[in-house]
Amino acid sequence: MAIWLQVILAIVLVAVCACLVPLLLQLRRTAAAVEQLAESARADLRQVAADVHHLRSRADELADLASASLELPLGIGRILSGTAKAVETFLVQGGLPWMSALLSGLKFVLQFIRRRKGAEAKEAPNE
């Protein structure tokens, strides 16, 4: 019986080796292919990183340009707003209440016109 066990064990070992050797060869080929893929991906990723960096720098330049182009209109708007408030305060405190009432009336009319235009603009797309 011991000889039969040895023969069966030898057959099993030969079968395992016969399956294991091609498996190891295939694993070696797969590892080489993965390494080659990693090398090609590294070059592609470097290019992608360079492109993203270039796009980011262009976006930063565009943001700086937009900020610089809006600086003057915002400054002028602040100056005009401050001047209008100063004139209104001067007229109210200067003893000209009728001028203050006139300015309040003008503000009301402007707000009323803006509201009507806004309401008409909202209704127009629905038609």
C-alpha positions as CSV (number, residue, x, y, z in Angstrom):
1,M,0.0,0.0,0.0
2,A,2.8,2.3,0.7
3,I,4.0,2.0,-3.0
4,W,0.6,3.0,-4.2
5,L,0.6,6.0,-2.0
6,Q,4.0,7.0,-3.2
7,V,2.9,6.6,-6.9
8,I,-0.2,8.7,-6.3
9,L,1.8,11.3,-4.4
10,A,4.3,11.4,-7.3
11,I,1.5,11.8,-9.9
12,V,-0.1,14.6,-7.9
13,L,3.3,16.4,-7.6
14,V,3.9,16.1,-11.3
15,A,0.4,17.4,-12.0
16,V,0.9,20.3,-9.7
17,C,4.3,21.1,-11.2
18,A,2.8,20.8,-14.7
19,C,0.1,23.4,-13.8
20,L,2.3,25.5,-11.6
21,V,5.1,26.1,-14.2
22,P,2.8,27.6,-16.9
23,L,1.0,29.6,-14.2
24,L,4.3,31.1,-13.1
25,L,5.3,31.8,-16.7
26,Q,2.0,33.6,-17.3
27,L,2.5,35.6,-14.1
28,R,5.9,36.7,-15.2
29,R,4.5,37.8,-18.6
30,T,1.7,39.7,-16.8
31,A,4.1,41.4,-14.5
32,A,6.2,42.5,-17.5
33,A,3.1,43.9,-19.2
34,V,2.0,45.7,-16.1
35,E,5.5,47.3,-15.8
36,Q,5.4,48.4,-19.4
37,L,1.9,49.9,-18.9
38,A,3.1,51.7,-15.8
39,E,6.0,53.2,-17.8
40,S,3.7,54.4,-20.5
41,A,1.2,55.7,-18.0
42,R,4.0,57.6,-16.2
43,A,4.8,59.6,-19.4
44,D,1.1,60.2,-20.0
45,L,0.5,61.4,-16.5
46,R,3.5,63.8,-16.7
47,Q,1.9,65.3,-19.8
48,V,-1.5,65.5,-18.1
49,A,0.0,67.2,-15.0
50,A,1.9,69.7,-17.2
51,D,-1.4,70.5,-19.1
52,V,-3.3,70.9,-15.9
53,H,-0.6,73.2,-14.5
54,H,-0.7,75.3,-17.7
55,L,-4.5,75.5,-17.6
56,R,-4.4,76.6,-13.9
57,S,-1.8,79.3,-14.7
58,R,-3.9,80.6,-17.6
59,A,-7.0,80.6,-15.3
60,D,-5.1,82.6,-12.7
61,E,-4.0,85.1,-15.3
62,L,-7.6,85.4,-16.5
63,A,-8.8,86.0,-12.9
64,D,-6.1,88.6,-12.4
65,L,-7.1,90.3,-15.7
66,A,-10.8,90.3,-14.7
67,S,-10.0,91.7,-11.3
68,A,-7.9,94.4,-12.7
69,S,-10.5,95.3,-15.3
70,L,-13.3,95.6,-12.7
71,E,-11.2,97.6,-10.3
72,L,-11.9,101.0,-11.9
73,P,-15.6,100.7,-12.4
74,L,-16.0,99.5,-8.8
75,G,-14.0,102.4,-7.5
76,I,-16.0,104.9,-9.6
77,G,-19.2,103.3,-8.3
78,R,-18.1,103.6,-4.7
79,I,-17.1,107.3,-5.3
80,L,-20.5,108.1,-6.9
81,S,-22.4,106.3,-4.2
82,G,-20.5,108.1,-1.5
83,T,-21.0,111.4,-3.3
84,A,-24.7,110.8,-3.6
85,K,-25.0,110.0,0.1
86,A,-22.9,113.1,1.0
87,V,-25.1,115.4,-1.1
88,E,-28.3,113.9,0.3
89,T,-27.0,114.3,3.9
90,F,-25.9,117.8,3.1
91,L,-29.3,118.7,1.7
92,V,-31.2,117.2,4.6
93,Q,-29.0,118.8,7.3
94,G,-28.6,122.0,5.4
95,G,-32.2,123.0,6.0
96,L,-33.6,122.2,2.6
97,P,-36.3,119.7,3.5
98,W,-38.1,120.1,0.1
99,M,-34.9,118.9,-1.6
100,S,-34.8,115.9,0.6
101,A,-38.5,115.2,-0.3
102,L,-37.7,115.6,-4.0
103,L,-34.8,113.1,-3.7
104,S,-37.0,110.6,-1.9
105,G,-39.6,110.9,-4.6
106,L,-37.0,110.4,-7.3
107,K,-35.8,107.3,-5.5
108,F,-39.3,105.9,-5.2
109,V,-40.0,106.5,-8.9
110,L,-36.7,104.8,-9.9
111,Q,-37.5,101.8,-7.7
112,F,-41.0,101.6,-9.1
113,I,-39.7,101.6,-12.7
114,R,-37.1,99.0,-11.9
115,R,-39.8,96.7,-10.3
116,R,-42.0,97.0,-13.4
117,K,-39.2,96.2,-15.8
118,G,-38.3,93.2,-13.6
119,A,-41.9,92.0,-13.5
120,E,-42.2,92.4,-17.3
121,A,-38.9,90.5,-17.8
122,K,-40.2,87.6,-15.7
123,E,-43.5,87.4,-17.6
124,A,-41.9,87.6,-21.1
125,P,-40.3,84.1,-21.1
126,N,-43.6,82.4,-20.1
127,E,-45.4,83.6,-23.2
